[in-house]
Amino acid sequence: MLDNQVTAGNPTQKKQFASTIKQKYWDMKIDDVMENGYFWEYKNDIEFWRKRLNDLVTPCDGVLLVGSNPNRIGVIKVKRCFSKNIEKKYSDGVITTTFCYAIKCIPMADEIPEMNG
């Protein structure tokens, strides 16, 4: 193998975040961006997300899929917190564990409708 070849699962390659969300939640997140400049994505504290989030180095790139539409985001911070401390509009029926992961994100400029003219 040549020195400059990249292999699958390269340990030096930076991990990225990816998830799916419903359109109504994406719309709420865009509203949060317009008000605060960022939004939070929340994930249950289960083994699936622990494996993906505990080793994630921030800041990093990410994608939130709304249906088949990819929305590019920047992940700023990941923290584990009590589920009761997150906004009810995001936790209602979605977050079911005592703890959850709170992921602070910003959409890339081309993902915000008002910035696309």
C-alpha positions in Angstrom: 0.0 0.0 0.0 1.2 3.5 -0.8 1.8 5.9 2.1 -0.8 8.4 0.9 -3.6 5.9 0.5 -6.6 6.3 2.8 -8.1 3.1 4.2 -11.7 2.6 5.4 -11.9 3.1 9.2 -8.7 5.3 9.2 -8.2 6.1 13.0 -6.7 9.5 12.1 -9.8 10.6 10.2 -12.1 12.9 12.2 -15.5 11.5 13.1 -18.7 13.2 12.0 -22.2 13.4 13.4 -25.2 12.2 11.5 -28.9 11.6 12.4 -32.4 11.8 11.1 -35.1 14.2 12.4 -38.6 15.1 11.4 -39.4 18.2 9.5 -41.3 19.8 12.4 -38.2 19.5 14.6 -35.9 20.9 11.9 -38.3 23.9 11.6 -38.1 24.5 15.4 -34.3 24.3 15.2 -34.2 26.9 12.4 -36.4 29.2 14.6 -33.9 28.7 17.5 -31.1 29.7 15.1 -32.9 32.9 14.1 -33.3 33.7 17.8 -30.1 32.5 19.4 -27.6 31.7 16.6 -27.5 28.0 17.4 -29.7 25.1 18.3 -29.6 21.9 20.4 -30.2 18.4 19.2 -30.9 15.8 21.9 -30.3 12.0 21.9 -31.3 9.4 24.4 -28.5 8.0 26.6 -28.4 4.6 25.0 -25.5 2.4 23.9 -26.1 3.3 20.2 -25.5 7.1 20.9 -22.8 6.5 23.6 -20.6 4.7 21.0 -21.0 7.6 18.5 -20.9 10.6 20.8 -18.4 9.8 23.5 -15.5 9.7 21.0 -16.7 12.7 18.9 -14.2 15.5 18.9 -15.8 18.9 18.6 -16.0 21.1 16.7 -16.9 18.8 13.8 -19.1 18.6 10.8 -22.5 16.8 10.8 -25.6 16.1 8.8 -29.3 16.0 9.9 -31.4 14.2 7.4 -35.0 15.5 7.1 -36.6 12.8 5.0 -34.1 12.4 2.1 -32.8 16.0 2.4 -29.4 16.4 4.1 -28.9 19.5 6.2 -25.3 20.2 6.9 -24.5 21.4 10.4 -21.5 22.2 12.6 -21.4 20.5 15.9 -20.0 22.8 18.6 -20.3 20.9 21.8 -21.6 17.5 23.1 -22.6 17.1 26.8 -24.5 14.6 28.9 -27.3 16.0 31.0 -30.5 15.3 32.9 -33.3 14.8 30.5 -35.6 16.9 32.7 -33.4 19.9 32.1 -34.1 20.2 28.3 -36.8 22.1 26.6 -40.1 20.3 26.7 -40.7 21.0 23.0 -37.8 18.8 22.2 -38.2 16.1 24.9 -41.9 15.4 24.6 -42.2 11.8 23.6 -38.7 11.7 22.1 -36.3 11.6 25.0 -37.2 8.6 27.2 -34.1 8.1 29.3 -33.1 9.8 32.6 -30.0 11.2 31.0 -29.5 12.4 27.4 -26.9 13.9 25.2 -27.3 17.6 24.3 -25.5 18.5 21.1 -25.0 22.2 20.4 -25.1 22.9 16.7 -25.2 25.6 14.0 -26.5 25.1 10.5 -24.2 25.9 7.6 -25.3 29.2 6.1 -26.7 27.6 3.0 -29.1 25.6 5.2 -31.0 28.6 6.6 -33.8 29.6 4.3 -33.7 33.4 5.1 -30.0 33.5 4.2 -30.6 32.0 0.7 -32.6 34.9 -0.5 
